[in-house]
Amino acid sequence: MSTVILVGNPRAGSRTATLATTLAQHLARTLPSAGADSPEVLELAELVGITFTDEPAVASAPHPDPWGVVREADLLLVATPTYKGTYTGLLKIFLDHYQAGDLAGVVAIPVAIAGRPDHQESVGNTLRELLIELGASVPAPPLVLLEPQVPEATEHVTGWAREHTDALDRALSTVGAQR
């Protein structure tokens, strides 16, 4: 079973990536169907060139086919910080390469960090709806933490996973049948 973490933060090594990795590691330990392999982490900040200076933008860690890796994932964690109430433009540009239904057979979990309580629901719901439009199964609600909750991320991840383990396990057990 392959797990992929797609991080839409324009900064590599972000708290967003750490939150998604914490969730993936917890699921690998607690979900029989998740498998114990280490997740593949695709940080969009490293896959594309981003610059906020006059210097040319150059990818620090290009990947030959990141879209294929995401398409072939069994479990996909899509992580983003919240910008202006929703997921990042960088993540949107990446996901716009897929057509409706292209992620059929992928079980996805939206993961986000929000700065304000009113953004907590909006970012999770908009990302969830986008993943469903692309064909992914999203059997559990998004994991969205407010910035003040990030230092206790492990506690929040554990509680979220405890509540949604059964639904995730059922969805992951049907992945092979859908492909």
C-alpha positions in Angstrom: 0.0 0.0 0.0 1.5 3.3 -1.0 1.1 6.5 1.0 1.9 9.9 -0.6 2.0 13.2 1.2 1.4 16.2 -1.2 2.4 19.5 0.5 1.2 22.7 -1.0 3.1 25.1 1.2 5.4 27.4 -0.8 8.1 26.8 1.9 9.8 23.4 2.2 10.1 21.9 5.6 7.0 23.7 6.9 4.7 23.0 9.9 2.2 21.9 7.3 4.5 19.1 6.1 5.3 18.1 9.7 1.5 17.8 10.5 0.9 15.6 7.4 3.9 13.5 8.2 2.8 13.0 11.8 -0.6 11.9 10.6 0.9 9.5 8.0 3.1 7.9 10.6 0.3 7.6 13.1 -1.9 5.9 10.4 0.9 3.5 9.5 1.0 2.3 13.1 -2.7 2.1 13.7 -4.4 1.1 10.4 -3.7 -2.4 9.2 -4.6 -1.5 5.6 -2.3 1.6 5.5 0.9 -0.5 5.4 4.1 0.2 7.2 6.1 1.7 4.3 7.4 5.2 4.7 5.3 7.7 2.8 6.6 9.5 -0.2 6.6 13.2 0.5 6.1 15.6 -2.5 6.8 19.2 -1.4 5.6 21.4 -4.1 8.1 24.1 -2.9 10.9 21.8 -4.0 9.3 20.4 -7.2 8.8 23.8 -8.8 10.8 26.9 -8.8 9.5 29.6 -6.5 11.2 32.9 -5.8 10.2 36.1 -4.2 13.3 37.9 -5.4 14.8 39.0 -8.7 16.7 35.6 -8.9 15.4 33.0 -11.4 13.2 30.4 -9.9 14.8 26.9 -10.0 13.3 23.7 -8.5 15.6 22.4 -5.7 14.3 18.8 -6.0 12.6 18.2 -9.3 10.6 15.0 -9.8 10.1 13.3 -13.2 6.4 12.6 -12.7 4.9 13.9 -9.5 1.4 13.7 -11.0 1.8 10.0 -11.6 3.0 9.4 -8.1 -0.2 11.1 -6.7 -2.4 9.3 -9.2 -1.0 5.9 -8.2 -1.2 6.5 -4.4 -3.5 4.3 -2.3 -3.5 6.8 0.5 -3.0 10.5 -0.3 -2.6 13.2 2.3 -3.0 16.6 0.8 -1.6 19.3 3.1 -1.8 23.0 2.9 -1.6 26.1 4.9 -4.6 28.4 4.6 -4.2 31.5 2.4 -7.1 33.9 2.2 -9.5 31.3 3.5 -8.6 28.4 1.2 -5.7 26.2 0.0 -2.7 27.7 -1.6 -2.5 28.7 -5.3 0.5 26.4 -5.6 -1.6 23.4 -4.7 -4.4 24.5 -7.0 -2.0 24.8 -9.9 -0.7 21.4 -9.3 -4.1 19.8 -8.9 -5.4 21.5 -12.0 -3.3 19.1 -14.0 -5.9 16.4 -13.2 -9.3 15.9 -14.9 -12.5 15.0 -13.1 -12.2 11.4 -12.0 -8.4 11.1 -12.5 -7.9 10.2 -8.8 -10.4 7.4 -8.7 -9.2 4.6 -6.5 -7.2 7.0 -4.3 -8.2 7.5 -0.6 -7.5 11.1 0.3 -7.3 13.0 3.5 -7.3 16.8 3.4 -4.9 18.3 6.0 -4.5 22.0 6.8 -3.4 24.6 9.2 -5.7 27.7 9.6 -5.0 31.0 11.2 -8.6 31.8 12.1 -11.5 29.7 13.2 -13.7 30.8 10.2 -11.0 29.5 7.9 -10.7 26.2 9.6 -14.0 24.9 8.1 -13.6 26.7 4.7 -10.2 25.4 3.8 -11.1 21.8 4.8 -14.3 21.8 2.9 -13.0 23.4 -0.3 -10.0 21.0 -0.4 -12.3 18.0 0.3 -14.7 19.1 -2.5 -11.8 19.5 -5.0 -10.5 16.0 -4.2 -13.9 14.5 -4.6 -14.3 16.3 -8.0 -11.0 14.7 -9.0 -12.4 11.2 -8.1 -10.7 10.6 -4.8 -12.6 8.9 -2.0 -12.6 11.1 1.1 -14.1 8.9 3.8 -13.3 11.2 6.8 -13.5 14.9 7.5 -10.4 17.0 7.0 -7.8 17.3 9.7 -7.5 21.1 10.1 -5.7 22.6 13.1 -5.6 26.2 14.1 -2.2 27.7 14.4 -2.3 27.7 18.3 -3.0 23.9 18.1 0.1 23.1 16.1 2.4 22.6 19.1 0.0 19.8 20.3 -0.3 18.3 16.8 0.3 14.7 18.0 -2.5 14.9 20.5 -4.9 16.3 17.8 -3.8 13.7 15.2 -4.3 10.9 17.7 -7.8 12.1 18.5 -8.7 12.6 14.9 -7.4 9.2 13.9 -9.2 7.4 16.7 -12.5 8.9 15.6 -12.0 8.0 11.9 -9.9 4.9 11.8 -12.8 2.6 10.9 -14.0 4.7 7.9 -10.4 5.0 6.6 -9.7 1.3 7.1 -12.9 0.4 5.2 -12.0 2.8 2.3 -8.4 1.5 2.1 -9.6 -2.1 2.0 -11.5 -1.4 -1.2 -8.7 0.5 -3.0 -7.4 -2.6 -4.9 -10.9 -3.5 -6.1 -11.4 0.0 -7.7 -8.2 -0.2 -9.8 
